[in-house]
């Protein structure tokens, strides 16, 4: 089908063709469909590039404490390698080229404890972010079922067996053809300049160095490497290949990736480095914004904020310790300074949120907190709920990322519906008709996540409902601008699509006659809030 190889060194024990692991499986009672295949394997397993390609998006937060990266492969397909660990090999960054079979990441672990590679495939015919509202998958329109491609993809070990009498040595390391080579590098059948040429490599090509041998002399010496490139093997003069230093063999359990990280600009003052992955552990030293560190290991530790547990073991100036993973960027160069007056770009629905019209809370709604009506009242009520929103902000971000909608909208809905849970009794409100901080009505929906009114399953169900309303409003009012569509979806969350008739009067008939305006005003407040920078990342 393509020149893909399987993205893991072994096939998963659990099939990716059935159950919730399969492409197209229902999520949230059918409000969303699974956009990839889940390859269930142990945490830390190496993930391999399925083909040669270029990294188009370096590791970013994906879902429930896991990350993802995106590669545009040489066959034109784009693959999202999701639910990976934050730490990746050095050099895995935007624009970098990777070779088929190269280790690009390791399998991560969700906060639920499950671990898998979530793999999505795109034909490469569309543009823009892969996660988008607008269809049941909440993905770009060129999304493709990866099942048949995975079925047809051989393991790297199967390619090795195709070369008679050869096997990859455990001491194999990465190599790269030197840039100062004037032409192509001949790869020969034996370590001799007189041996036949098996294939050629261009400058910068990556390969696997299997071993070093002595051969016939050439202008620089007599040292040769036996190398492998895309299943083909041969010998190259070692002078023309930069190879990683040989390493002591390590067991899979001991193997770690060491890469460079940089303290994020999201750090307000300094980043504390602690003796253990816990906020209560002894502080060893501090790091400033922009400091570079060696990232030694990714570990799970105590919750530090936003319900996050991902910590990194780092080294800086000969000292090591643990830091909260959110505050260290992996494999990312320091961002260039923006010219004065130039604002960072935002996604489609983030932009719509900032532009959406609002009159704020009505007098009836504002009276909850003894305030006067208007935008200021909405902002103050949002501020009054900030502590509770802040504690679960990471859940809002995780869920919003799956649906392609602003996390601030979800937080605003929770604030408006239940004051983020403070007005609920045992998780229930509206005369025991609606459950959770997002107030899902049991008369119209099968309630998910009943054990916890602020759990991620509950928030995800609400996001699915909101996302469906977003699509319904687009179909009902195809000429509306995004800012009006987004507000209309907020109104529909309260009173249904039928109530969204005109731009100027869509709030009429909602609870308090202000639902859309109040939610938008609260969401704008949360989106811009200095303590919720996670909503803008």
GIZIHU-V647179 format. One record per helix or strand of 2 or more residues. SS is the DSSP state (~ for helix, > for strand). FROM is the first residue (numbers start at 1). TO is the last residue. Records with the same first field share a line. If there is no record, write none. Layout:
BEGIN
SS = FROM-TO ; FROM-TO
END
This chain:
BEGIN
~ = 19-21 ; 147-152 ; 156-161 ; 238-240 ; 325-327 ; 348-355 ; 363-369 ; 375-384 ; 386-391 ; 393-403 ; 407-421 ; 456-476 ; 482-495 ; 497-499 ; 511-513 ; 515-528 ; 530-536
> = 26-27 ; 32-33 ; 37-40 ; 46-48 ; 53-63 ; 66-73 ; 78-84 ; 97-98 ; 103-107 ; 116-122 ; 143-144 ; 173-177 ; 185-188 ; 197-201 ; 206-214 ; 223-229 ; 232-237 ; 241-243 ; 259-263 ; 270-274 ; 283-288 ; 292-300 ; 310-316 ; 319-324 ; 328-330 ; 428-429 ; 434-435 ; 440-441
END
